[in-house]
Amino acid sequence: MSWTWRLETDDGTPLNAPPSPAHPTQSDAETWLGETWRELAVAGVAQASLFEDGDLSYGPMLLSES
């Protein structure tokens, strides 16, 4: 199993950079996003969707403090 985030602009356009690493568990993926969301937001990421082996698990989630 592989968990990855699709990082997107505010209109849902996927971003290739910065990339989301593949994670072995959903928990690892969620921890990574929780630790990096501020840096991702500065890099232009507005929202993220979580995928398990290419299938949407949930999202998009907005990356903001409000």
C-alpha positions in Angstrom: 0.0 0.0 0.0 1.1 3.5 -0.8 -0.4 6.7 0.5 0.3 10.0 -1.4 -1.1 13.5 -1.4 -2.1 15.3 -4.5 -1.1 18.9 -3.9 -3.3 21.5 -5.6 -3.8 25.1 -6.3 -7.0 26.8 -5.0 -8.9 25.9 -8.2 -7.9 22.2 -7.9 -5.1 22.2 -10.5 -2.5 19.6 -9.4 1.0 20.8 -8.6 4.1 18.7 -9.4 6.3 20.7 -7.1 6.7 20.4 -4.3 6.1 16.7 -4.6 4.4 14.5 -2.0 6.5 11.5 -1.0 4.8 8.0 -0.9 4.0 6.9 2.7 3.5 3.3 3.9 0.5 4.1 6.0 -2.3 6.7 6.2 -1.1 7.8 9.5 2.4 8.5 8.1 0.9 10.5 5.3 -1.3 12.6 7.6 1.7 13.2 9.9 3.8 14.4 7.0 1.0 16.8 5.9 0.6 18.0 9.5 4.3 18.8 9.8 4.7 20.4 6.4 1.5 22.2 5.5 2.8 25.7 6.3 5.8 25.3 4.0 3.6 23.8 1.4 1.2 26.8 1.6 4.1 29.2 1.2 5.1 27.2 -1.9 1.7 27.8 -3.4 -0.2 24.7 -2.3 -3.8 25.6 -1.4 -5.3 22.2 -0.8 -4.5 18.5 -0.7 -6.2 15.2 -1.4 -5.1 11.9 0.0 -4.9 8.9 -2.3 -4.4 5.2 -1.4 -2.8 3.3 -4.3 -4.2 5.9 -6.7 -7.8 5.9 -5.3 -9.1 9.0 -3.6 -9.4 8.4 0.2 -10.5 12.0 1.1 -10.1 15.6 0.2 -9.5 18.2 -0.9 -8.5 19.7 2.4 -7.7 23.4 2.5 -4.2 24.3 3.8 -4.9 27.4 5.9 -4.9 28.4 9.5 -8.5 29.6 9.5 
